[in-house]
Amino acid sequence: MSDAKQSEDWKVFYERAWQLRLDFFRERIARGETDALRLCKLLEQHERYFAVTMDPERAYFAPQPYR
């Protein structure tokens, strides 16, 4: 794998991962959450238990393995 290809793969991953996080925020806002700091803390708490994972079509939150 060349460096250029690897960089493109990471670019796609990060774009999808941040879109997933944006969707997370939008869902919480739609449910009535208005506090920006609380939204960030909710995402932080969520990502302790669910990791951003990606397959060829999409990114999604998958449960973290037990530590």
C-alpha positions in Angstrom: 0.0 0.0 0.0 1.4 3.4 -1.0 1.4 6.4 1.3 -1.0 8.2 -0.9 -3.5 5.4 -0.7 -3.2 5.0 3.0 -3.8 8.8 3.4 -6.9 8.6 1.3 -8.2 5.7 3.5 -7.7 7.7 6.7 -9.3 10.7 5.1 -12.4 8.7 4.3 -12.4 7.2 7.8 -12.2 10.6 9.6 -14.8 12.2 7.3 -17.2 9.4 8.1 -16.3 9.3 11.8 -17.0 13.0 12.2 -20.2 12.7 10.2 -21.3 10.0 12.6 -20.5 12.2 15.6 -22.4 15.1 14.0 -25.4 12.7 13.6 -25.0 11.8 17.3 -25.2 15.5 18.3 -28.2 16.2 16.0 -30.1 13.3 17.5 -29.6 14.6 21.0 -30.5 18.2 20.0 -33.7 16.9 18.3 -34.6 15.3 21.6 -34.2 18.6 23.4 -30.6 18.8 24.6 -29.4 22.4 24.4 -26.3 22.6 26.5 -23.1 22.3 24.4 -20.9 21.1 27.1 -23.3 18.4 28.2 -23.5 17.3 24.5 -19.7 16.9 24.4 -19.8 15.0 27.7 -22.5 12.7 26.4 -20.4 11.9 23.3 -17.4 11.3 25.5 -19.3 9.0 27.7 -20.8 7.2 24.7 -17.3 6.7 23.1 -16.1 5.0 26.3 -18.4 2.1 25.5 -18.7 2.3 21.7 -15.9 2.7 19.2 -16.2 4.3 15.8 -16.0 1.4 13.3 -16.2 1.4 9.6 -17.0 -1.0 6.8 -16.8 -0.1 3.1 -20.2 1.7 3.0 -20.5 3.4 6.4 -19.2 4.3 9.8 -21.0 3.2 12.9 -20.6 2.8 16.7 -19.7 -0.7 17.7 -19.5 -1.9 21.3 -16.1 -1.8 22.8 -14.7 -5.2 23.9 -14.5 -5.7 27.6 -11.3 -4.5 29.1 
